[in-house]
Amino acid sequence: MYFVYVLKSSIDNRFYKGMTNNLKRRVYEHNLGKNKSTKPYRPWVLVYKEEYKTSEEARKRELFFKSGSGREYLKNILDS
């Protein structure tokens, strides 16, 4: 299984969108500072996830979340 996930920074409320086949490990790595783009904004909290059978499906959804309409979609969901 593959996951598309959204993390929220506890220090400045920014969001990070990504995909992985091991969600628990990936969130842990973000909080350890192993990702250069997320390291300065630790700690991160998982605020949203979706599960997919293939990496292709997950990648398409991740790219949608990173688009303008995808960010708007997430804003509506996460503000609820």
TAWOSUL-V260061 format. One record per backbone hydrogen bond with DSSP energy under -1.0 kcal/mol. NH is the residue of the N-H (numbers start at 1). CO is the residue of the C=O. Records with the same first field share a line. If there is no record, write none. Layout:
BEGIN
NH = CO, CO
END
This chain:
BEGIN
2 = 52
3 = 20
4 = 50
5 = 18
6 = 48
7 = 16
8 = 45
9 = 14
10 = 43
13 = 9
16 = 7
18 = 5
20 = 3
26 = 22
27 = 23
28 = 24
29 = 25
30 = 26
31 = 27
32 = 28
34 = 29
39 = 35
41 = 38
42 = 39
45 = 8
47 = 6
48 = 6
50 = 4
52 = 2
58 = 54
59 = 55
60 = 56
61 = 57
62 = 58
63 = 59
64 = 60
65 = 61
66 = 62
67 = 64
71 = 67
72 = 68
73 = 69
74 = 70
75 = 71
76 = 72
77 = 73
78 = 74
79 = 75
END
